[in-house]
Amino acid sequence: MVLFNNKSDFISFQNIQYQISKNNKIFQKKSNKKQILHNLSGYFKSGLNAILGSSGAGKTTFLNILAKRIEKNDNNDLNGTLKINNQNYDADSFSKFSGYVMQEDLLLSNLTVKEYITFAADIRLSLPKEVKSQRIYNIIKQLKLEHCQDTIIGDQNSKGISGKFYLKIKN
């Protein structure tokens, strides 16, 4: 069981290497293996963190590995060490520790920014109402969304927040 301390929590990763085999349907070329990630090491502290890189650099693959959504199997080779607060963890522990939204996730277009973040907090956090409200306020402030927190998210059929702010909420 992973113990959480909030302010001092961290996730660490050491020598993460990930390759997929030629027989993997995603990769069809002459070599037997395709190296996706090579010797990644580092850590994320409690708070807002970012992973930057160009398209195809392996950001989503890396996040899926951290979230334990990718595990070693016959079609891949995954090595390295992942820990939360210096302890091994599983996908359930990760979901209690971190918020990770898949790229394909769709936002509820009829909600405001604050309503959406509150909805996400309600389904993810089992905290007293006052503590949860403070956490929501802090997230909105960290993402610099105070000025649009009461704006409808919108979609292609209804005007809402800009694409820049949409990406902040989505991720």
RADA-V660005 format. One record per residue. N is the residue number from 0. RES is the residue in three letters. PHI is phi in radians with two decimals (* if undefined). Layout:
BEGIN
n: (N;N)
res: (RES;RES)
phi: (PHI;PHI)
END
This chain:
BEGIN
n: (0;1;2;3;4;5;6;7;8;9;10;11;12;13;14;15;16;17;18;19;20;21;22;23;24;25;26;27;28;29;30;31;32;33;34;35;36;37;38;39;40;41;42;43;44;45;46;47;48;49;50;51;52;53;54;55;56;57;58;59;60;61;62;63;64;65;66;67;68;69;70;71;72;73;74;75;76;77;78;79;80;81;82;83;84;85;86;87;88;89;90;91;92;93;94;95;96;97;98;99;100;101;102;103;104;105;106;107;108;109;110;111;112;113;114;115;116;117;118;119;120;121;122;123;124;125;126;127;128;129;130;131;132;133;134;135;136;137;138;139;140;141;142;143;144;145;146;147;148;149;150;151;152;153;154;155;156;157;158;159;160;161;162;163;164;165;166;167;168;169;170)
res: (MET;VAL;LEU;PHE;ASN;ASN;LYS;SER;ASP;PHE;ILE;SER;PHE;GLN;ASN;ILE;GLN;TYR;GLN;ILE;SER;LYS;ASN;ASN;LYS;ILE;PHE;GLN;LYS;LYS;SER;ASN;LYS;LYS;GLN;ILE;LEU;HIS;ASN;LEU;SER;GLY;TYR;PHE;LYS;SER;GLY;LEU;ASN;ALA;ILE;LEU;GLY;SER;SER;GLY;ALA;GLY;LYS;THR;THR;PHE;LEU;ASN;ILE;LEU;ALA;LYS;ARG;ILE;GLU;LYS;ASN;ASP;ASN;ASN;ASP;LEU;ASN;GLY;THR;LEU;LYS;ILE;ASN;ASN;GLN;ASN;TYR;ASP;ALA;ASP;SER;PHE;SER;LYS;PHE;SER;GLY;TYR;VAL;MET;GLN;GLU;ASP;LEU;LEU;LEU;SER;ASN;LEU;THR;VAL;LYS;GLU;TYR;ILE;THR;PHE;ALA;ALA;ASP;ILE;ARG;LEU;SER;LEU;PRO;LYS;GLU;VAL;LYS;SER;GLN;ARG;ILE;TYR;ASN;ILE;ILE;LYS;GLN;LEU;LYS;LEU;GLU;HIS;CYS;GLN;ASP;THR;ILE;ILE;GLY;ASP;GLN;ASN;SER;LYS;GLY;ILE;SER;GLY;LYS;PHE;TYR;LEU;LYS;ILE;LYS;ASN)
phi: (*;-1.56;-1.65;-1.90;-2.05;1.14;-1.09;-1.78;-1.13;-2.73;-2.04;-2.15;-2.44;-2.39;0.89;-1.29;-2.25;-2.47;-2.26;-1.97;-1.41;-1.03;-1.31;-1.24;-1.09;-1.22;-2.17;-2.21;-2.38;-1.29;-1.25;-1.29;-2.38;-2.06;-1.33;-1.71;-2.21;-2.32;0.90;-1.44;-2.43;2.85;-2.74;-2.11;-1.54;-1.01;2.11;-1.49;-2.21;-2.41;-2.10;-1.99;3.02;-1.29;-1.02;1.46;-1.35;1.84;-1.07;-1.17;-1.03;-1.05;-1.09;-1.13;-1.20;-1.02;-1.41;1.12;-1.58;-2.09;-2.25;-1.07;-2.63;-1.17;-1.70;-2.54;-2.24;-2.12;-2.36;2.27;-2.11;-2.15;-2.51;-1.98;0.88;1.10;-2.21;-1.09;-2.54;-2.08;-1.06;-1.14;-1.10;-1.08;-1.18;-1.39;-1.59;-2.45;-1.81;-2.33;-1.90;-1.08;-1.02;-1.43;-1.05;-1.85;-1.44;-1.38;-1.15;-1.57;-1.63;-1.39;-0.97;-1.14;-1.10;-1.14;-1.14;-1.13;-1.03;-1.07;-1.15;-1.10;-1.49;-1.85;-1.97;-1.88;-2.19;-1.01;-0.92;-1.14;-1.18;-1.12;-1.07;-1.13;-1.08;-1.08;-1.00;-1.13;-1.12;-1.04;-1.18;-1.05;-1.46;0.98;-1.98;-0.97;-1.23;-2.12;-1.10;-1.80;-1.63;-1.08;-1.14;1.37;-2.73;-1.15;-1.73;-2.43;-1.13;-2.67;-1.22;-1.26;-1.01;-1.06;-1.33;-1.01;-1.15;-1.08;-1.25;-1.09;-1.69)
END
